[in-house]
């Protein structure tokens, strides 16, 4: 059985949430914003897992991501709670 580990935990709070790069010296690309949204979409019922690793516009596959998901049997967990607390000092970092 594969060893379980959390790849990334992204807490959201009530109100507006931003997913930004923790390293301010880099540009906004490749921090995982689109992947996070695609994973949420899958959790909410989208039935095509390929949407995670296939670019919508170019139809190109991200082979590294596809292989990682398949080889490591990645599980996505979305927890929705009625006890969303507002917090100005928390932000989801990617």
C-alpha angles and dihedrals in degrees: 000000000000118000111252121231136161110246094188133351112201114187117200124198133204110283130021118354128190129201107208139162113266089213105075092190093071132069125259095262127102098020094117103253095136094043091053091052091047091050091051088050090054091049090052093054112281104149103204110083089184087076086076096064105020117084110237095216103039099026087224117148123232094222094186091056094042092051093046092052093048099041096045097038091230117211121202119208122192115186117196117193134183087216097075104158123204114238126173094194098055125084133165108249124198 
